[in-house]
């Protein structure tokens, strides 16, 4: 079976789906109950990142994504596609891109 994985890095948590690419059927879902970065909103996450560094925030988000993918219980060798969505700050942090300038936007 060929799998696709979708991840949504949201402001309040992370959601993942494992999808059968042949049928489009969602095979499993995993959801975190809270965002891994401290704070209740995106501005809190941005402040945390500025204070502790992009590298730490990036590592936290990568660790969370790996946990969500593991919870989907699919053969990772059969994953052909991965799709990740989120707001610009979450996506930048996921990619390890500095977000300091976004604090002044």
BAGUBA-428644 format. One record per residue (C-alpha): residue number from 1; residue in one letter; y, x, z. Coordinates in nm, 2 decimals. Layout:
BEGIN
REC   resi   resn        y        x        z
REC    NUM      A        Y        X        Z
...
END
This chain:
BEGIN
REC   resi   resn        y        x        z
REC      1      X     0.00     0.00     0.00
REC      2      X     0.35     0.12    -0.08
REC      3      X     0.61     0.07     0.19
REC      4      X     0.98     0.05     0.21
REC      5      X     1.17     0.08     0.53
REC      6      X     1.51    -0.08     0.59
REC      7      X     1.73     0.02     0.89
REC      8      X     2.04    -0.15     1.01
REC      9      X     2.24     0.06     1.24
REC     10      X     2.46    -0.20     1.41
REC     11      X     2.72    -0.20     1.67
REC     12      X     2.50    -0.36     1.93
REC     13      X     2.16    -0.21     1.83
REC     14      X     1.93    -0.09     1.55
REC     15      X     1.69    -0.31     1.35
REC     16      X     1.41    -0.20     1.12
REC     17      X     1.18    -0.37     0.87
REC     18      X     0.87    -0.24     0.70
REC     19      X     0.84    -0.40     0.36
REC     20      X     0.55    -0.42     0.12
REC     21      X     0.72    -0.30    -0.20
REC     22      X     0.46    -0.47    -0.42
REC     23      X     0.51    -0.82    -0.28
REC     24      X     0.85    -0.80    -0.10
REC     25      X     0.69    -0.93     0.22
REC     26      X     0.82    -0.80     0.55
REC     27      X     0.52    -0.66     0.73
REC     28      X     0.68    -0.57     1.07
REC     29      X     1.01    -0.56     1.25
REC     30      X     1.14    -0.35     1.53
REC     31      X     1.47    -0.40     1.72
REC     32      X     1.64    -0.20     1.99
REC     33      X     1.80    -0.40     2.27
REC     34      X     2.12    -0.20     2.28
REC     35      X     2.31     0.06     2.09
REC     36      X     2.20     0.41     2.18
REC     37      X     2.56     0.54     2.21
REC     38      X     2.74     0.45     2.53
REC     39      X     2.99     0.17     2.51
REC     40      X     3.02    -0.20     2.42
REC     41      X     3.19    -0.17     2.08
REC     42      X     3.25     0.06     1.79
REC     43      X     3.57     0.21     1.94
REC     44      X     3.37     0.31     2.25
REC     45      X     3.12     0.48     2.02
REC     46      X     3.39     0.66     1.84
REC     47      X     3.55     0.78     2.16
REC     48      X     3.21     0.90     2.29
REC     49      X     3.16     1.09     1.97
REC     50      X     3.50     1.25     1.98
REC     51      X     3.45     1.35     2.34
REC     52      X     3.10     1.49     2.32
REC     53      X     3.08     1.60     1.95
REC     54      X     2.94     1.46     1.63
REC     55      X     2.62     1.67     1.66
REC     56      X     2.52     1.50     1.98
REC     57      X     2.60     1.15     1.85
REC     58      X     2.41     1.23     1.53
REC     59      X     2.10     1.35     1.72
REC     60      X     2.10     1.03     1.94
REC     61      X     2.12     0.81     1.63
REC     62      X     1.84     1.00     1.45
REC     63      X     1.62     0.98     1.75
REC     64      X     1.68     0.61     1.77
REC     65      X     1.60     0.56     1.40
REC     66      X     1.28     0.76     1.44
REC     67      X     1.17     0.54     1.74
REC     68      X     1.24     0.23     1.54
REC     69      X     1.04     0.36     1.24
REC     70      X     0.75     0.45     1.46
REC     71      X     0.75     0.11     1.62
REC     72      X     0.71    -0.04     1.27
REC     73      X     0.35     0.10     1.27
REC     74      X     0.32     0.19     0.91
REC     75      X     0.17     0.50     0.74
REC     76      X     0.47     0.72     0.69
REC     77      X     0.30     0.90     0.41
REC     78      X     0.30     0.57     0.22
REC     79      X     0.68     0.51     0.26
REC     80      X     0.84     0.53    -0.09
REC     81      X     1.19     0.41    -0.01
REC     82      X     1.42     0.40     0.28
REC     83      X     1.75     0.20     0.29
REC     84      X     2.00     0.24     0.57
REC     85      X     2.31     0.02     0.63
REC     86      X     2.58     0.01     0.89
REC     87      X     2.95     0.03     0.93
REC     88      X     3.14     0.34     0.81
REC     89      X     3.14     0.50     1.16
REC     90      X     2.77     0.44     1.23
REC     91      X     2.67     0.57     0.88
REC     92      X     2.89     0.88     0.92
REC     93      X     2.74     0.96     1.26
REC     94      X     2.39     0.90     1.12
REC     95      X     2.47     1.16     0.84
REC     96      X     2.64     1.40     1.08
REC     97      X     2.98     1.35     0.92
REC     98      X     3.28     1.40     1.16
REC     99      X     3.45     1.07     1.24
REC    100      X     3.76     1.20     1.42
REC    101      X     3.99     1.09     1.14
REC    102      X     3.86     0.73     1.16
REC    103      X     4.01     0.70     1.50
REC    104      X     4.36     0.71     1.34
REC    105      X     4.28     0.48     1.05
END
